[in-house]
Amino acid sequence: VSATYDTSVVTLRMRIRDDRLLSGPSPEESDRAEFHFDLSGKPKVEPGGKLRVGNEETLLGISILVGDGGKNVPVQFLSGGGGSPESLHLLRQVRNHFEKNDAGEYTLVISLPLKLFSGAPQKPFFGFTARYLDIDQSEHPEWVTVAATSDDFDSVRPSTYGRMEFQPFDRILYEREDLRARELVARLVAAGFHVGN
């Protein structure tokens, strides 16, 4: 997952490697990407050490059924994000599209209005977690593989979210390597699996 922003839009890109995209009869039986945001800009821990609990006004969830790469196109669902007229207007501006490259990899691109992140980029940190849920058999949705940017994630507990950081425009853009993913790949290779492009 990578992200960029300009004066009006935040753009997130999720690269997906899935041998078979599944578009089932319900969301629970379909491959899907999820983006979760804590828009409060508050720290995970309250004064005194208590873990902060989220509310529907500040937690935003975007779930996208990725379709099958063909006739079944991505479908987007939104939850939370506040119920004010301004919030609803901004949420209607959330867009997504799906790209496929020659190597068979997919990229899900999602665009959100920067105004959803009240105070950004001056307020540089917001809670964030992205997940990809891979369902390979729609008749067994409980057999799901989940890749996430946060451990032990719970969408109603901001303390389990990772962090999205808005860098000033004059800072050099960079990508961070996911050290947990590198460790997992090393363990899979040591166990005899072939992992690579």
Salt bridges, closest charged atoms under 4 A:
GLU34 OE2 - ARG32 NE 3.64
GLU34 OE1 - HIS36 NE2 3.03
GLU34 OE1 - ARG131 NH2 2.88
ASP38 OD2 - ARG52 NH2 2.11
GLU99 OE2 - HIS97 NE2 2.86
GLU105 OE2 - ARG17 NE 2.76
GLU142 OE2 - HIS140 ND1 3.19
ASP151 OD2 - ARG180 NH1 3.03
ASP154 OD2 - ARG157 NH1 3.47
GLU165 OE1 - ARG163 NH2 3.79
GLU165 OE1 - ARG176 NH2 3.39
GLU177 OE1 - ARG182 NH1 3.45
ASP178 OD1 - ARG180 NE 3.97
GLU183 OE2 - ARG187 NH2 2.75
